Amino acid sequence: MIVPLLREMRAELGAGFERVDRKLEEHDARFDKLERRFENLREAVNGESVHGRYAAAEVEDRLEAIEKRLAALEKTG
């Protein structure tokens, strides 16, 4: 009587663990997908940040050139 009951309990536990394993695999897949999306966003933000720094540096260079020209005009004027 006890042995069949233990077998039934083992089968139920095994089925429960299989369900948990499947859920964990589903969650792992979702987390992997989210991590890839975050990485893509991080790369995009970093790319825009680098682009912004180059643009700002270009503006600074242009302003510096204008200031030099203005200083030269003031000296001659």
Sequence and secondary structure as in RCSB ss.txt:
>XXXX:A:sequence
MIVPLLREMRAELGAGFERVDRKLEEHDARFDKLERRFENLREAVNGESVHGRYAAAEVEDRLEAIEKRLAALEK
TG
>XXXX:A:secstr
 HHHHHHHHHHHHHHHHHHHHHHHHHHHHHHHHHHHHHHHHHHHHHHHHHHHHHHHHHHHHHHHHHHHHHHHHHH
H 
